[in-house]
Amino acid sequence: MADTSQPVRRAALFASGVALLGLLTACGSESATSSGTPEPGSVPPPGSARSSSSAEPGAGTAAPDDTTTAAGAVPSGTAGSASASARTDGRCHTGELRASVGRVDPGAGQRNFPVVLTNASGRTCTVHGYPGTAFVDASGKQLGPDPERAPGSPRTVTLAPGSSAWAGLSFSSPQISGARTATPATLLVTPPDEREPLKVRWTAGEVPVGGNASSVSLTALEAGTGP
């Protein structure tokens, strides 16, 4: 019988060599890819060239069109914090207004006066609600209680430079009501939400300061200088 073991042994050795060569090739290819070096001809995926530390808008870095101001800093172009406040605060301040009292409008035993606030500043500002008023004598002592607020719906009045708003000051005629009276020297007028009053010389005679029917009422501000 012919010996066939030699060809079979050679074929097995050849197959083992091919398998080993394939394994070594695969290991070499895997090592090159995991090192971060692209294979020849490969193209990096879109966006992979940007650093992973790049901040996106909204992730702690201001977008190009955002403006930030440090706490307590004065915006560029202003002379100081007071100037910035005056520019951004829409309310009219005492120092920006002028007060006056219009002519009496008598009717049905009442005496009615328009108390007028005029914007004397160079900017547009607003007033809202009721002014404060008080009659005082020559020494500055208040005469009578504070006026009562008449029912109404306060509204915001925008005052351009030179424009006015008015509130109605009313009381019963003392000659009819019999109330105790005094003659004020000054009417103090305090704009809404302000603390410092404006002084207006009072020339309309006696006002009620006590007794029956001595109350004085005041309406909310509205645009104009009176009825």
Solvent accessible surface area in square Angstrom, and as a share of the most:
residue,aa,sasa,rsa
1,M,244,1.09
2,A,85,0.66
3,D,111,0.57
4,T,94,0.55
5,S,51,0.33
6,Q,82,0.36
7,P,77,0.49
8,V,101,0.58
9,R,125,0.46
10,R,151,0.55
11,A,62,0.48
12,A,58,0.45
13,L,121,0.60
14,F,149,0.62
15,A,60,0.46
16,S,69,0.45
17,G,40,0.39
18,V,84,0.48
19,A,69,0.53
20,L,106,0.52
21,L,120,0.60
22,G,40,0.39
23,L,108,0.54
24,L,111,0.55
25,T,89,0.52
26,A,60,0.46
27,C,73,0.44
28,G,44,0.42
29,S,65,0.42
30,E,126,0.56
31,S,72,0.47
32,A,58,0.45
33,T,73,0.42
34,S,93,0.60
35,S,81,0.52
36,G,64,0.62
37,T,89,0.52
38,P,86,0.54
39,E,93,0.42
40,P,140,0.88
41,G,83,0.79
42,S,59,0.38
43,V,128,0.74
44,P,86,0.54
45,P,91,0.57
46,P,141,0.89
47,G,56,0.54
48,S,61,0.40
49,A,108,0.84
50,R,155,0.56
51,S,67,0.44
52,S,124,0.80
53,S,98,0.63
54,S,52,0.34
55,A,65,0.50
56,E,84,0.38
57,P,93,0.59
58,G,78,0.75
59,A,71,0.55
60,G,83,0.80
61,T,76,0.44
62,A,58,0.45
63,A,24,0.19
64,P,139,0.87
65,D,126,0.65
66,D,81,0.42
67,T,126,0.73
68,T,113,0.66
69,T,86,0.50
70,A,76,0.59
71,A,112,0.86
72,G,84,0.81
73,A,50,0.39
74,V,65,0.37
75,P,57,0.36
76,S,118,0.76
77,G,85,0.81
78,T,27,0.16
79,A,103,0.80
80,G,22,0.21
81,S,84,0.54
82,A,80,0.62
83,S,49,0.31
84,A,15,0.12
85,S,59,0.38
86,A,43,0.34
87,R,137,0.50
88,T,102,0.59
89,D,41,0.21
90,G,40,0.38
91,R,82,0.30
92,C,1,0.00
93,H,50,0.22
94,T,15,0.09
95,G,80,0.77
96,E,30,0.14
97,L,10,0.05
98,R,139,0.51
99,A,17,0.14
100,S,51,0.33
101,V,40,0.23
102,G,28,0.27
103,R,220,0.80
104,V,58,0.33
105,D,71,0.37
106,P,95,0.60
107,G,36,0.35
108,A,111,0.86
109,G,27,0.26
110,Q,63,0.28
111,R,55,0.20
112,N,45,0.23
113,F,6,0.02
114,P,15,0.09
115,V,1,0.00
116,V,11,0.06
117,L,0,0.00
118,T,14,0.08
119,N,1,0.01
120,A,62,0.48
121,S,27,0.17
122,G,78,0.75
123,R,51,0.19
124,T,69,0.40
125,C,1,0.01
126,T,38,0.22
127,V,4,0.02
128,H,91,0.41
129,G,8,0.08
130,Y,26,0.10
131,P,6,0.04
132,G,35,0.34
133,T,11,0.06
134,A,15,0.11
135,F,9,0.04
136,V,9,0.05
137,D,41,0.21
138,A,101,0.78
139,S,99,0.64
140,G,48,0.46
141,K,140,0.59
142,Q,76,0.34
143,L,31,0.15
144,G,27,0.26
145,P,93,0.58
146,D,95,0.49
147,P,24,0.15
148,E,105,0.47
149,R,167,0.61
150,A,22,0.17
151,P,138,0.87
152,G,55,0.53
153,S,93,0.60
154,P,57,0.36
155,R,154,0.56
156,T,81,0.47
157,V,9,0.05
158,T,88,0.51
159,L,2,0.01
160,A,46,0.36
161,P,67,0.42
162,G,57,0.55
163,S,44,0.28
164,S,17,0.11
165,A,0,0.00
166,W,36,0.13
167,A,0,0.00
168,G,10,0.09
169,L,0,0.00
170,S,21,0.14
171,F,3,0.01
172,S,33,0.21
173,S,16,0.11
174,P,9,0.06
175,Q,139,0.62
176,I,130,0.66
177,S,31,0.20
178,G,67,0.64
179,A,9,0.07
180,R,160,0.58
181,T,43,0.25
182,A,27,0.21
183,T,86,0.50
184,P,5,0.03
185,A,38,0.29
186,T,26,0.15
187,L,1,0.00
188,L,38,0.19
189,V,0,0.00
190,T,29,0.17
191,P,2,0.01
192,P,11,0.07
193,D,112,0.58
194,E,34,0.15
195,R,222,0.81
196,E,117,0.53
197,P,50,0.31
198,L,33,0.16
199,K,161,0.68
200,V,18,0.11
201,R,190,0.69
202,W,15,0.05
203,T,99,0.58
204,A,29,0.22
205,G,30,0.28
206,E,75,0.34
207,V,0,0.00
208,P,3,0.02
209,V,15,0.08
210,G,10,0.09
211,G,59,0.57
212,N,130,0.67
213,A,59,0.46
214,S,15,0.10
215,S,61,0.39
216,V,12,0.07
217,S,37,0.24
218,L,6,0.03
219,T,51,0.30
220,A,15,0.11
221,L,3,0.01
222,E,75,0.34
223,A,73,0.56
224,G,32,0.31
225,T,88,0.51
226,G,26,0.25
227,P,134,0.84
